[in-house]
Every structure is written in C-alpha cells, then in structure tokens.
Amino acid sequence: MINKKRYLKFWISRILQHMRKKNFQVDPLPTVKFIDDVNDPDNLFISTGNYDSKTRTVNLYIDSRHVKDILRSFCHEMVHHH
C-alpha cells in the first residue's frame, strides 16, 4: 500500500514544475497542508480545499478522496495563489 501523503507530495512537485515551465507565477511557493479530518465525507458540499492568501497556505482535505481528485483541488487552489 502506498503512503498517500508521500505520493501526493511527489505529484504536487511535478505539477509545480510544470506550472513553472508554463510561466505561472507560483513563487514564493505556498505551504501545503493535508487535512485528514472530515466530519461528513458523504456530504456533497463539504469543502475539498481552500487557499488562505494571508498565510499563502493551500489546505487540502484528503480523507476518503481519490488522489486524482485531491490533485485537482490542489490545481484549483494554485490558480488562486497565482
């Protein structure tokens, strides 16, 4: 079984490399926090992630979610960072 957080970190670094190559202004890089605690994973409208512009932090909710879905949330939040 893979370590989900380590796997996510690997793909996030690849996404960031790609964004830099395409001249997205991602520097300084945000802090990325993985949040395991989800009160109601069956709730369709629960937050999947957010970006705090004051602290330059991307928060990603990872409990009960597929890695591809988490990475989509990361990309969405990076647009806010950009």
N, C-alpha and C positions, 0 to 999 in steps of 0.2 A: 504494500500500500504506500502511495506517495505521501510525502509531507505537503499538505495543501498550501501552507503559507510559504514554504520554500519554493514550491512550484509557481505560485503567484508572483513572488519576487523575481524569479527568473524571467517570466513573460512580461512583467511590468518594465524590467530593464530593457528588454528587446523593443517594447513599444516606445519607450523614451528615446532609444537610439534612432528609431525610425522617425519620430517626431523631430528630432534634431536635424536629421538628414533632410527632412522636408521643410526646414527653417521655421518650425514652430518656436515661439519664444517661451521655452519651458524653464529656463534658468533665471533665478535660482530654483532648484527643484523643490517641490513641496514635500512635506513629511507625509508619509502614507501610514495610516493606522488600520489594522484589521480588527474588526469588532465581531466577536463570536456570539454575543448575547442578542437574541431576537425574542421578543416577548410573544409574538404570534406569527410564526413562519407561514401559516396558511392565509394570512391577511394579504389580499392582493395589493393593497395600497400602502403597505409598510415601506419605509424608506430603504433603498438599496445602497445609498451612498450620499455623501454631501461634501461640499468644499467650503472651508472657512477661510475667507480672504484675509482676515486679520492675522491669523496664525500660519497661513499658507499650508493648510493641512487638508489632505484628502482622507475622509473616513469611508471605509468600505465594509459593509455588513456581509459576512461570509458564511454564516451558519445556514445550513440547508439550501445552499445555492451551488450551481454548477460553475466551474472555473471560467468557462466562456462568458457566462452571464456577469460574473464579478469583473472580468476584464472589460466588458462593455461599459459597466458602471465606471470603472477607472477612466476609460477614454472620455466618457461624457464629462466627468469631473475635471479632467485635464483641459477641456475646452474652456471651462470657467477659469482655470488657472492661467491659461494662455491669454 
